[in-house]
Amino acid sequence: MCSLNKEKVLFMAVFLFSFLVFNQYYPLTLFMPDAFKNPVENASGAMYRPMKDEEIFPEGLFSYWSGNSRNLFSKVQEKKKLPPVALDLPVISLPSRIMLSPVPGTASCFWQPFVSQNLTALAADQVTMSGENLERYLVVKEGKEMSALAQKAKGMVRMQDTIFMKDGKRFRGKIISENAQEILLSILENKATQNFVIPAARILKVEKQIQLDEVYQQLWQELDAKDSRGFLELAQSCEENALYEVAQDYFQKIVKSFPTWAEGYLGFASFLRRRLDIDKALHIYALAKENGIHQESITIGMAEIAFSIGLKEKACKMLLPLREFPSIIKGIEYSFATKQYQTVETLIAKARTLGLDAEQKKTLLYWDAMLSMCRGNIEKCLSLCEECAEPVSAEMDNLKGAALYLQGKLGDSARSLTKAIEKRNVWALYNLSLVYFAGGASSQAAGILKRILDTPEIIEDPSTVKATLAYVNFFSDPEKNYGLSSQMLKEAQIHNPQNPLPYYLLGEIGKTQADQQEVAFQSYQRALSLDFQITPALISLGVLSVQSNNLSDSIRYFQEASFRNMPGPWKANVHSYIALVYAHSEEFVKAQEQISLAYKIEENHIFSLQISAWISNKKGAVSEAISTLEILLGKMPKNEYALRAKEAIEENQGLFLWSDQFQREDSEKIRRQWQEIEQDGIDIALREGKAVFSGSNIKGNVPAFLLRSTESHSFISIKADISNSESNMAYTGILYGNIEGDCLYFGKNSQNQLVYAKTKQGTPLKWQSILDKDQPVLMPEKAWNNLQIMRSRKEKNALSLVLDGKILVNIPWDKEKPGKKDIGFFGLHEANISWQLSIDNIQLVEKQ
């Protein structure tokens, strides 16, 4: 026996093994060209054509190499990892309902209408101010009670002459004439005048008529020449009895007779101010100083005049050097009005150095608490209110109730405000309506506000009350009441054009209406022009600018807000808003700088964490994004954005993308494992970098398909760009399933309406229209539309039909068994009508 050649045996074994493996994946029948499968004699001349290289070379093998290259080492990667999932940017979410500012409230720069805590609704027994109970506190008091001297003078008036007879009778009338023997008296009876002659011998006494001015002349003459206080009281009682000219004459005599007596000048000047004779009042104050009177009350009076005519800064400067308690308190009051809070603090410290009695200490404590309220330090304000000894003033109870309201303690606030209301504090009623509104008792809140407006005597400026009522009414039914509420707010603006609140609230209700965004924008701007310290208006303008994609303006508004002196959480929010705008424009370095500033104020600030995770994911740092989201969820486990984003990122990590842009030479075969099912006269081919269905149906309504296969357990989505510009009357679209069994078709019908069909094995296509508000949804008339079928993320066992990135409908889909599924495209038309469908940019997403 001849010995075996080991090298030949090894060669034959390797060759046989390679042949068997190759034949397993690429059967030899694939090498058989179509010309052999369909002999020429069985085909028409029109069907015969020379075969191309890719037809001779096996389709399956060819699909793994590009173009004309046959280099075994230039293999094309069929699938690749998906790019980072396209997360939605976080959205600034300001509450639709704000917490209205009480009176008194924080300064506008410290006002925080966007509360984050959930307020507890008021119980029924806590809503007590309504109906008759409310009416008791809205009774308008009569005018100032008349002094005893004014009443005495009025009682001395005799409108007729009276003759008292010795026999007890009296006759009233007008004495026409009199002498030693008799008196002629004219008496009016039953609208007729009769004259009576009365003998003097029968008369006991005669009281002649005396007018009010004559009474005062008599009283003036009866006073001691040195009784300055008596003369002043008499002049003041003249004013009470509306004898203004007499009163002014008496005041002039007083300051002339007692040139060094301060109270005479003060009384005269006060009288002139009440008569709105400002120039003469100033002259009297100046005359007092010329006569060597330098009491602080004179300066207070001059400051009050300056303040009343709009010279508020000058009034404050006049009061600052004064050292008496009433002067300091008046200076504090005016400094509050001009928002000079540092001056208020200085004046409070000055007042503490004085020897104060118990009532003065209470007064100073109130203003100290007011300062804390204005600066937004609610805790300190409440602490100072608690220090106040009984009896507590109505103003202090109202301030305490306002502070408790701002803390969200609605029940405690209502109790404190009720005490103030019982002491006749009108603004406590207003504040109680805010508490009721925040606590869910909107109808009772509106009732209080309406009743206040119906009693104009108790408020000088109704604009704030009317604006608040409009806001409360709006939220009782936003869709129905917008028109009425906006009209009320405009009326409030007319009442007081300098009050920013009606403009701000018009912006707040306007931003909730899609067609009123411009009105909201203009209203916020007007509010800022009246009070540039309203930081919430700046923030709202920034948010509206982001929503309208006006990023440059939004940065300007947010940056201005960031320079303001505001509470820490607010400032952190504003920095995160700026970061969001920079993230929008993909300026990630600037965005991270703002996020760092937010973290310095509040560690792991929620909104900043969301933006940071979005940026990390966008840059491809997926592990960093997940780590940031886990930190966020550790702080807020139910944060919806973090939960959705983490789920989307983790799901995306296990997905692969297969895509086909058809960047190959024109061909009758699509290649890359696509299967063309050309039926009923429709040809499917590569044309100019697109997969194209073209032709005219012979029988009509027989679909042609372009398909490939996927595994049911790994399928996530299939989408592509589709052009229907030349297929107006055809049914075209995308599909998933088994075309000979259960299958879902999604596309358009002959009326260009979006439709879908679910088929079972052996059942015909039954199309259903996709509806929006009971109206069929139309395919947009543009060059290309993106259609997608994807597994629903929200519903189990459902497929989502998506047009241009928007989910139209979720279709229930039975749980599938593992196996092959068809994915691809279809087209069909009636007979003898030419049409064409183009397909591009196919993306198939599968999981491992």
C-alpha positions in Angstrom: 0.0 0.0 0.0 1.2 3.4 -0.9 1.5 5.8 2.0 -1.0 8.6 2.4 0.1 12.2 1.6 -0.8 14.0 4.9 -0.8 17.4 3.3 -3.3 16.3 0.6 -5.6 14.8 3.2 -5.5 17.9 5.3 -6.2 20.0 2.3 -9.2 17.9 1.2 -10.6 17.9 4.8 -10.4 21.7 5.1 -11.9 22.1 1.6 -14.8 19.7 2.3 -15.5 21.4 5.7 -15.5 24.9 4.2 -17.8 23.8 1.3 -20.3 22.3 3.8 -20.3 25.5 6.0 -20.7 27.7 2.9 -23.5 25.6 1.5 -25.3 25.7 4.8 -25.6 29.5 4.8 -25.5 30.1 1.0 -27.1 27.2 -0.9 -25.8 26.6 -4.4 -29.3 27.4 -5.8 -28.5 31.1 -5.0 -25.9 31.0 -7.8 -28.5 30.1 -10.4 -29.4 33.3 -12.2 -32.9 34.3 -13.0 -32.4 33.4 -16.7 -32.0 29.8 -15.7 -34.9 29.8 -13.3 -37.2 31.4 -15.9 -35.9 30.2 -19.3 -36.1 32.7 -22.1 -38.6 30.7 -24.0 -41.0 31.1 -21.1 -40.5 34.9 -20.9 -41.5 37.6 -23.2 -38.9 39.7 -25.0 -39.7 42.6 -22.8 -38.8 40.5 -19.8 -35.4 39.3 -21.1 -32.4 41.4 -20.3 -28.7 40.8 -19.6 -28.0 39.8 -16.1 -26.0 42.1 -13.8 -23.2 41.1 -11.6 -25.2 41.2 -8.4 -27.8 38.8 -10.0 -25.1 36.2 -10.8 -23.3 36.7 -7.5 -25.4 35.4 -4.6 -27.7 38.0 -3.1 -27.1 36.9 0.4 -23.3 37.0 0.0 -23.4 40.3 -1.9 -25.3 42.0 0.8 -22.3 41.7 3.1 -20.0 43.6 0.8 -20.2 47.1 -0.5 -20.5 48.2 -4.1 -18.3 46.5 -6.6 -15.7 45.7 -4.1 -15.1 42.0 -3.5 -12.3 42.5 -0.9 -13.1 40.0 1.8 -11.6 42.4 4.4 -13.9 45.4 3.6 -17.0 44.0 5.2 -19.7 46.5 6.0 -21.0 46.6 9.6 -24.7 45.7 9.3 -25.8 46.8 12.8 -24.4 49.4 15.2 -25.2 50.7 18.6 -27.8 53.4 18.7 -26.7 57.0 19.2 -27.8 58.5 22.5 -31.5 58.4 22.9 -33.2 61.7 22.0 -34.4 62.8 25.5 -36.8 65.8 25.8 -35.2 68.8 27.4 -36.6 69.4 30.9 -39.5 71.9 30.9 -39.8 74.8 33.2 -43.0 74.2 35.1 -44.4 77.1 37.0 -47.7 76.6 38.9 -50.7 77.7 37.0 -52.2 79.3 40.2 -50.1 81.6 42.2 -50.2 82.6 45.8 -51.4 86.2 45.8 -49.7 88.7 48.0 -51.4 89.8 51.2 -51.6 93.4 52.6 -49.2 94.0 54.1 -46.9 91.6 52.2 -43.3 91.2 51.2 -41.6 93.7 49.1 -42.0 93.0 45.4 -38.5 91.8 45.0 -39.1 89.1 47.7 -42.6 88.1 46.6 -42.8 84.4 46.0 -46.0 83.6 44.2 -44.8 80.2 42.9 -45.2 78.0 46.0 -43.9 74.4 45.8 -45.7 73.0 48.9 -49.2 71.5 48.6 -51.6 73.6 50.6 -54.1 71.7 52.8 -57.7 72.6 52.0 -59.6 74.4 54.7 -62.2 72.4 56.6 -65.8 73.6 56.5 -65.7 74.9 60.0 -62.7 77.1 59.2 -64.6 79.0 56.5 -66.8 81.1 58.8 -66.8 84.6 57.2 -69.8 84.8 54.9 -73.4 86.1 54.8 -74.7 87.8 57.9 -71.5 87.1 59.7 -69.7 89.1 57.0 -72.2 92.0 57.1 -71.5 92.7 60.8 -68.0 93.8 59.9 -68.8 95.9 56.8 -71.2 98.3 58.5 -69.9 101.8 57.6 -69.5 103.9 60.7 -71.1 107.3 60.8 -69.0 110.4 60.6 -66.8 111.6 63.4 -68.7 112.2 66.6 -69.3 115.9 67.3 -67.5 117.4 70.2 -69.5 118.5 73.3 -68.7 122.2 72.6 -70.0 121.9 69.0 -73.2 120.2 70.2 -73.6 123.0 72.9 -73.3 125.7 70.3 -75.7 124.0 68.0 -78.2 123.7 70.8 -78.1 127.4 71.5 -79.4 128.2 68.1 -82.9 129.7 68.1 -84.5 129.8 64.7 -87.6 131.9 65.9 -88.4 134.6 68.5 -90.2 133.1 71.5 -92.5 135.0 73.8 -93.2 133.4 77.2 -96.5 134.5 78.8 -97.2 134.9 82.5 -100.0 132.3 82.2 -97.6 129.7 80.9 -98.3 130.0 77.2 -95.6 130.5 74.5 -95.8 132.1 71.1 -93.2 131.5 68.4 -92.8 133.7 65.3 -91.1 136.8 64.1 -91.2 140.1 66.1 -92.1 142.8 63.6 -92.1 145.6 66.1 -92.1 146.3 69.8 -92.4 149.1 72.3 -93.0 149.5 76.0 -96.7 148.7 75.7 -96.9 145.9 73.2 -95.2 143.5 70.8 -96.3 142.8 67.2 -95.6 139.1 66.4 -96.0 137.4 63.0 -96.9 133.8 63.3 -97.0 131.2 60.4 -99.8 128.7 60.7 -101.0 126.4 58.0 -99.0 128.2 55.4 -100.7 131.5 56.3 -99.2 134.4 58.2 -101.1 136.1 61.0 -100.1 139.1 63.1 -100.8 139.2 66.8 -100.5 142.1 69.2 -99.4 141.0 72.6 -99.6 143.4 75.5 -96.3 143.9 77.4 -98.1 143.6 80.8 -98.9 139.9 80.1 -95.3 138.9 78.9 -93.0 137.1 81.3 -89.9 137.1 79.0 -88.8 137.3 75.4 -86.1 135.1 73.7 -85.1 136.4 70.4 -83.8 134.2 67.5 -80.1 133.6 67.3 -78.1 132.1 64.4 -75.1 129.7 64.8 -72.5 132.3 63.9 -74.1 134.7 66.5 -73.8 131.9 69.0 -70.1 131.6 68.4 -69.6 135.3 68.6 -71.3 135.2 72.0 -69.2 132.3 73.1 -65.9 133.9 71.9 -66.7 137.1 73.8 -67.4 135.1 76.9 -63.9 133.5 76.9 -61.1 134.8 79.1 -58.6 136.7 76.9 -55.7 134.4 78.1 -57.6 131.1 77.5 -55.7 129.9 74.4 -57.0 126.4 74.7 -60.6 127.6 74.9 -60.2 129.7 71.8 -58.6 126.8 69.9 -61.5 124.4 70.9 -64.0 127.0 69.8 -62.4 127.5 66.4 -62.3 123.7 65.9 -66.0 123.4 66.9 -66.8 126.0 64.3 -65.3 123.7 61.7 -67.4 120.8 63.0 -70.5 122.9 62.5 -69.3 123.8 58.9 -68.7 127.5 59.7 -65.5 127.4 57.8 -65.0 131.1 57.3 -65.7 131.8 60.9 -63.3 129.1 61.9 -60.5 130.4 59.7 -61.0 133.9 61.2 -60.8 132.5 64.7 -57.6 130.5 63.9 -56.0 133.7 62.5 -56.9 135.6 65.7 -55.4 132.7 67.8 -52.0 132.7 66.1 -52.0 136.5 66.3 -52.9 136.6 69.9 -50.6 133.7 71.0 -47.6 134.0 68.6 -45.4 131.6 70.5 -48.0 128.9 71.2 -47.3 125.9 68.9 -50.7 124.2 69.1 -52.3 127.3 67.6 -50.2 127.0 64.5 -50.7 123.2 64.3 -54.4 123.5 64.6 -54.6 126.2 62.0 -52.4 124.4 59.6 -54.4 121.1 60.0 -57.6 123.1 59.3 -56.1 124.5 56.1 -54.9 121.0 55.0 -58.4 119.6 55.5 -59.7 122.5 53.4 -57.0 121.5 50.8 -55.4 125.0 51.1 -51.8 123.6 51.0 -50.0 126.9 50.3 -51.6 128.6 53.3 -50.9 125.6 55.5 -47.2 125.7 54.6 -47.2 129.4 55.2 -48.5 128.8 58.7 -45.9 126.2 59.5 -43.2 128.6 58.2 -44.6 131.4 60.3 -44.4 129.2 63.4 -40.7 128.7 62.7 -40.2 132.4 62.2 -41.7 133.0 65.6 -39.1 130.6 67.2 -41.3 127.5 67.4 -39.1 124.5 66.6 -41.3 121.6 67.8 -40.9 118.4 65.8 -44.7 118.4 65.3 -44.3 121.4 63.0 -41.7 119.5 60.9 -44.0 116.5 60.8 -46.8 118.6 59.5 -44.6 120.0 56.7 -43.4 116.5 55.9 -47.0 115.2 55.7 -47.8 118.0 53.1 -44.7 117.1 51.1 -45.6 113.4 51.1 -49.2 114.1 50.1 -48.2 116.1 47.0 -45.8 113.4 45.9 -42.5 114.7 47.3 -42.0 111.4 49.2 -38.2 111.4 49.2 -38.2 115.0 50.5 -40.6 114.1 53.3 -38.4 111.3 54.5 -35.3 113.5 54.5 -37.2 116.1 56.6 -38.0 113.5 59.3 -34.7 111.7 59.5 -33.0 114.2 61.9 -35.9 114.2 64.4 -35.6 112.4 67.7 -39.0 112.2 69.3 -41.0 109.0 69.1 -43.9 110.3 67.0 -41.5 111.8 64.6 -39.5 108.6 64.3 -42.7 106.5 63.7 -43.8 108.9 61.0 -40.4 108.6 59.4 -40.7 104.8 59.5 -44.1 104.9 57.9 -42.9 107.2 55.1 -39.7 105.2 54.5 -41.8 102.0 54.1 -43.9 103.8 51.5 -40.7 104.8 49.6 -39.2 101.3 50.1 -36.2 102.6 51.9 -35.9 99.6 54.2 -32.3 100.4 55.3 -33.7 103.8 56.6 -36.5 101.9 58.4 -33.9 99.7 60.2 -31.9 102.8 61.2 -35.0 104.6 62.5 -36.1 101.5 64.5 -32.7 101.3 66.1 -32.9 105.1 67.0 -36.3 104.6 68.6 -35.0 101.8 70.8 -32.6 104.2 72.4 -35.6 106.2 73.8 -37.4 105.6 77.0 -40.5 103.9 75.7 -43.7 103.1 77.5 -45.6 99.9 77.0 -47.8 101.2 74.1 -44.8 102.7 72.3 -43.0 99.4 72.6 -45.9 97.6 71.0 -46.0 100.2 68.1 -42.2 99.8 67.5 -42.5 96.0 67.6 -45.2 96.2 64.9 -43.0 98.2 62.6 -40.0 95.8 63.3 -42.2 92.9 62.3 -43.3 94.8 59.2 -39.7 95.2 58.2 -39.1 91.5 58.5 -42.2 90.8 56.4 -41.1 93.2 53.7 -37.6 91.6 53.5 -39.2 88.2 53.1 -38.1 86.9 56.5 -41.5 85.4 57.5 -40.1 83.4 60.4 -38.7 86.5 62.1 -41.9 88.4 61.4 -44.0 85.7 63.2 -41.6 85.6 66.1 -42.0 89.3 66.6 -45.8 89.1 66.4 -45.7 86.4 69.1 -43.8 88.7 71.4 -46.5 91.3 71.4 -48.3 91.5 74.7 -52.1 91.6 75.1 -54.1 93.4 74.1 -52.9 93.0 70.5 -53.8 95.6 67.9 -55.9 94.8 64.8 -52.9 95.7 62.7 -50.7 93.2 64.5 -53.3 90.4 64.2 -53.6 91.2 60.5 -49.8 91.1 60.0 -49.6 87.8 61.8 -52.4 86.3 59.7 -50.6 87.5 56.5 -47.4 85.8 57.6 -49.1 82.5 58.5 -50.8 82.6 55.1 -47.4 83.0 53.3 -46.1 80.0 55.3 -49.1 77.9 54.0 -50.6 77.6 57.5 -54.1 78.5 56.3 -56.1 77.4 59.3 -53.9 79.4 61.8 -54.0 82.4 59.4 -57.8 82.4 59.2 -58.0 82.5 63.0 -55.6 85.4 63.3 -57.3 87.4 60.5 -60.7 86.8 62.1 -59.5 88.5 65.3 -58.3 91.5 63.2 -61.6 91.6 61.4 -63.5 91.7 64.7 -61.4 94.8 65.5 -62.6 96.4 62.2 -59.4 95.9 60.1 -60.6 96.1 56.5 -57.4 94.6 54.9 -57.8 91.6 57.2 -61.0 90.8 55.3 -59.1 91.1 52.0 -56.4 88.8 53.3 -58.9 86.3 54.6 -60.3 86.1 51.0 -56.8 85.1 49.9 -56.7 82.4 52.5 -60.1 81.0 51.4 -59.0 81.0 47.8 -55.7 79.1 48.6 -57.7 76.7 50.8 -60.2 75.8 48.1 -63.1 78.0 49.2 -63.1 80.1 46.0 -66.8 81.0 46.2 -66.5 82.3 49.7 -63.4 84.2 48.7 -65.2 85.8 45.8 -68.1 86.7 48.1 -65.9 88.6 50.5 -64.2 90.5 47.6 -67.5 91.4 46.0 -68.8 92.7 49.3 -65.8 94.9 49.9 -66.2 96.4 46.4 -69.9 97.0 47.2 -68.8 99.1 50.2 -66.5 101.7 48.5 -66.4 103.8 51.7 -64.0 101.3 53.4 -61.3 101.4 50.7 -59.8 104.3 48.9 -58.4 102.4 45.9 -60.4 99.4 44.7 -57.9 98.3 42.0 -56.2 95.7 44.1 -59.5 94.2 45.3 -61.0 94.2 41.8 -57.9 92.6 40.3 -57.9 89.8 42.9 -61.6 89.2 42.4 -61.0 88.8 38.6 -58.2 86.3 39.3 -60.3 84.3 41.7 -63.2 84.2 39.3 -61.0 83.1 36.4 -59.9 79.9 38.3 -63.4 78.9 39.2 -63.8 78.1 35.4 -60.8 79.1 33.3 -62.3 78.2 29.9 -65.5 80.1 30.6 -64.4 83.1 32.6 -61.3 84.3 30.8 -63.2 87.1 28.9 -64.9 88.4 32.0 -61.8 88.2 34.2 -59.6 90.0 31.6 -62.3 92.8 31.4 -62.3 93.2 35.2 -58.5 93.4 35.2 -58.6 96.1 32.6 -61.1 98.0 34.7 -58.8 97.7 37.7 -56.0 99.2 35.5 -58.2 102.2 34.8 -59.0 102.6 38.5 -55.3 102.9 39.3 -52.9 102.9 36.2 -50.0 103.0 38.6 -50.9 99.7 40.3 -48.8 96.9 38.8 -50.9 94.1 40.2 -53.8 94.2 37.6 -51.2 94.0 34.8 -49.3 91.2 36.4 -52.5 89.1 37.0 -53.6 89.7 33.4 -50.3 88.2 32.3 -50.9 85.2 34.6 -54.3 84.4 33.2 -53.2 85.2 29.7 -50.3 82.8 29.6 -52.8 79.9 30.2 -54.5 80.7 26.9 -52.8 79.6 23.7 -54.0 82.6 21.8 -53.2 85.2 24.5 -49.5 84.7 24.8 -48.7 88.2 23.4 -51.2 89.8 25.8 -49.5 88.0 28.6 -46.1 89.2 27.4 -47.2 92.8 27.2 -48.9 92.7 30.5 -45.8 91.4 32.3 -43.7 94.1 30.6 -46.2 96.8 31.8 -46.1 95.5 35.3 -42.3 95.7 35.3 -42.4 99.3 33.9 -44.4 100.2 37.0 -42.3 98.2 39.5 -39.1 96.8 38.1 -38.6 94.9 41.3 -41.4 92.3 40.5 -39.0 89.4 39.9 -41.8 86.9 39.2 -42.7 89.0 36.1 -39.1 88.7 34.9 -39.1 85.0 35.3 -42.5 84.6 33.5 -41.2 86.7 30.6 -38.1 84.4 30.4 -40.4 81.3 30.4 -42.6 82.8 27.7 -39.5 83.6 25.6 -38.2 80.0 26.0 -41.6 78.7 24.8 -41.5 80.9 21.8 -37.9 79.9 21.1 -36.7 83.4 21.6 -33.6 82.3 23.5 -31.6 85.6 23.4 -34.4 87.4 25.2 -35.0 84.6 27.7 -31.3 84.8 28.7 -31.6 88.5 29.2 -34.7 88.2 31.5 -33.2 85.3 33.5 -29.8 86.9 34.0 -31.5 90.1 35.2 -33.5 88.0 37.7 -30.3 86.3 38.8 -28.8 89.6 39.9 -31.7 90.3 42.2 -31.5 89.8 46.0 -33.9 86.8 46.4 -34.2 83.7 48.5 -31.7 80.9 47.9 -34.1 78.4 46.3 -35.3 81.1 43.9 -31.8 82.0 42.8 -30.9 78.3 42.3 -34.0 78.0 40.1 -33.0 81.0 38.0 -29.5 79.6 37.4 -31.0 76.4 36.3 -33.3 78.2 33.9 -30.3 80.0 32.3 -28.6 76.5 32.0 -31.7 75.2 30.2 -31.5 78.0 27.6 -27.8 77.3 27.0 -28.6 73.6 26.7 -31.2 74.5 24.1 -28.4 76.2 22.0 -26.0 73.4 22.9 -23.6 75.7 24.7 -22.8 73.1 27.2 -19.8 74.7 28.9 -21.9 77.8 29.8 -24.8 75.5 30.9 -22.6 73.6 33.2 -21.3 76.9 34.8 -24.9 77.8 35.7 -25.6 74.4 37.0 -22.5 74.7 39.3 -23.8 78.0 40.6 -27.2 76.4 41.3 -25.4 73.5 43.2 -23.5 76.0 45.4 -26.9 77.4 46.5 -28.7 74.1 46.8 -26.8 70.8 46.7 -28.2 68.5 44.0 -30.8 71.0 42.8 -33.6 69.0 41.2 -34.0 70.9 37.9 -30.2 71.4 37.5 -29.8 67.6 37.9 -32.3 67.1 35.1 -30.5 69.4 32.8 -27.1 67.9 33.7 -28.4 64.4 32.9 -29.7 65.7 29.5 -26.4 67.3 28.6 -24.4 64.1 29.6 -26.7 61.9 27.5 -26.5 64.4 24.5 -22.7 64.3 24.7 -22.7 60.4 24.7 -21.6 60.1 28.4 -24.4 57.6 29.1 -23.0 56.3 32.3 -22.6 59.8 33.7 -26.2 60.6 32.7 -27.5 57.5 34.5 -25.4 58.3 37.6 -26.9 61.9 37.7 -30.4 60.5 37.3 -29.8 58.0 40.1 -28.8 60.9 42.4 -32.0 62.8 41.4 -34.1 59.7 42.1 -32.4 59.3 45.5 -33.5 62.8 46.4 -37.0 62.6 44.7 -37.9 58.9 44.0 -41.1 59.7 42.0 -39.6 62.4 39.7 -41.3 61.6 36.4 -38.6 63.2 34.2 -35.9 61.1 35.9 -37.8 57.9 35.7 -38.7 58.3 32.0 -35.2 59.4 31.1 -33.4 56.6 33.0 -35.8 54.0 31.4 -35.2 55.4 27.9 -31.4 55.5 28.3 -31.2 52.0 29.7 -33.5 50.7 27.1 -31.4 52.4 24.4 -28.2 50.9 25.6 -29.5 47.4 24.7 -30.6 48.4 21.2 -29.0 48.2 17.8 -29.7 50.2 14.7 -29.8 48.8 11.2 -30.2 51.4 8.6 -30.3 51.7 4.8 -30.1 54.9 2.9 -29.9 53.1 -0.5 -26.6 54.7 -1.4 -25.9 52.2 -4.1 -26.0 52.1 -7.9 -29.4 51.9 -9.6 -30.5 48.3 -9.8 -33.5 46.1 -10.4 -32.7 44.5 -7.1 -32.7 46.3 -3.8 -30.1 43.9 -2.2 -29.0 43.9 1.4 -31.5 41.1 2.3 -34.5 43.0 1.0 -37.1 40.8 -0.7 -39.1 42.4 -3.5 -42.6 40.9 -4.1 -43.5 42.4 -7.4 -47.1 41.7 -8.1 -49.8 42.8 -10.5 -47.6 44.9 -12.7 -45.7 46.8 -10.0 -41.9 47.0 -10.2 -39.6 47.6 -7.2 -36.1 48.9 -7.9 -33.3 51.2 -6.8 -33.5 54.6 -8.5 -31.3 57.5 -7.7 -30.6 56.4 -4.1 -34.2 55.5 -3.3 -36.3 52.3 -3.2 -39.1 52.9 -5.7 -42.4 51.2 -6.3 -43.6 52.0 -9.8 -46.0 50.8 -12.5 -49.8 50.4 -12.9 -51.8 47.6 -11.4 -53.2 45.0 -13.8 -56.0 43.5 -11.7 -56.1 46.3 -9.2 -55.8 46.3 -5.4 -53.2 43.6 -5.3 -50.4 44.8 -3.0 -46.7 44.8 -3.9 -44.2 44.4 -1.0 -40.6 45.3 -0.1 -39.8 43.1 2.9 -37.0 41.8 5.1 -37.3 39.8 8.3 -36.7 40.4 12.0 -37.2 38.4 15.1 -40.4 39.2 17.0 -38.6 39.1 20.4 -36.0 41.6 19.3 -38.1 44.0 17.2 -38.5 47.6 18.6 -39.3 49.8 15.7 -39.2 50.3 11.9 -39.4 53.8 10.3 -38.6 55.4 7.0 -39.1 58.5 4.9 -41.9 58.0 2.4 -42.7 60.3 -0.6 -46.3 60.0 -1.9 -46.1 62.9 -4.3 -46.8 60.5 -7.2 -49.1 58.1 -5.4 -52.1 60.3 -4.6 -54.8 57.7 -5.2 -52.8 54.7 -3.9 -52.8 52.9 -0.6 -49.1 53.0 0.6 -47.3 52.7 3.9 -45.3 50.6 6.3 -46.0 47.2 7.9 -45.1 44.7 10.6 -46.1 41.1 11.1 -46.6 38.2 8.7 -48.1 39.2 5.4 -49.7 35.7 5.2 -50.9 35.9 8.8 -51.2 38.5 11.6 -50.0 41.8 10.2 -50.4 45.5 10.9 -50.5 48.0 8.0 -50.1 51.7 8.5 -50.2 54.4 5.8 -52.6 56.5 3.8 -55.6 55.7 1.6 -56.8 57.1 -1.7 -58.2 60.2 0.1 -54.8 60.9 1.6 -56.2 60.0 5.1 -54.0 58.2 7.6 -55.3 54.6 8.0 -54.3 51.3 9.5 -55.4 47.7 9.1 -55.0 44.5 11.3 -55.2 41.3 9.4 -55.5 37.7 10.4 -54.6 34.7 8.3 -56.9 34.5 5.3 -58.8 37.7 6.0 -58.9 40.7 3.6 -57.5 44.2 4.5 -60.1 46.2 6.4 -59.0 49.8 6.7 -59.8 52.1 9.7 -59.2 55.8 9.7 -57.1 57.4 12.4 -59.1 60.2 14.1 -58.3 63.3 16.0 -61.4 64.9 17.7 -63.6 62.7 15.6 -62.0 64.0 12.3 -59.8 61.9 10.0 -56.1 62.8 10.2 -54.6 63.7 6.8 -51.2 62.9 5.5 -49.3 66.2 5.4 -48.9 67.5 1.9 -45.1 67.7 1.8 -42.3 66.0 -0.1 -41.4 63.5 2.5 -43.2 62.1 5.6 -41.7 59.9 8.3 -43.8 56.8 9.2 -43.0 54.5 12.0 -44.3 51.4 13.7 -42.9 50.9 17.2 -43.5 49.0 20.3 -45.4 51.1 22.8 -43.4 52.2 25.8 -46.5 53.0 27.9 -48.9 50.2 27.0 -48.1 46.5 27.3 -48.8 44.4 24.2 -49.4 47.4 21.9 -47.8 48.9 18.8 -47.6 52.7 18.3 -48.3 54.3 14.9 -46.1 57.4 14.6 -46.1 60.2 12.0 -43.2 62.6 11.9 -42.2 61.8 15.5 -45.8 62.2 16.9 -47.6 59.1 18.2 -51.1 59.0 16.6 -52.6 55.9 18.1 -51.7 52.8 20.1 -52.9 49.5 18.5 -53.5 46.5 20.8 -51.2 43.6 19.7 -51.4 40.1 21.0 -48.3 38.8 22.8 -46.1 37.2 20.1 -44.3 33.9 20.1 -40.6 34.0 19.2 -40.1 33.8 15.4 -39.6 35.6 12.2 -41.6 38.7 11.3 -41.9 40.6 8.1 -41.1 44.3 8.2 -41.2 46.6 5.2 -43.5 48.5 2.9 -46.6 48.0 0.7 -48.4 49.7 -2.1 -51.6 49.0 -4.1 -54.0 50.8 -6.4 -56.9 50.3 -8.7 -56.3 48.8 -12.1 -54.7 50.7 -15.0 -53.6 53.7 -13.1 -49.9 54.5 -13.0 -48.4 55.5 -9.6 -45.0 55.7 -7.9 -43.9 55.4 -4.2 -40.4 56.4 -3.0 -38.8 55.2 0.2 -35.6 56.4 1.9 -33.7 56.5 5.2 -35.0 53.2 6.7 -34.1 52.6 10.3 -34.7 49.3 12.1 -34.2 49.2 15.8 -33.7 45.9 17.5 -32.7 44.8 21.0 -30.2 42.1 21.8 
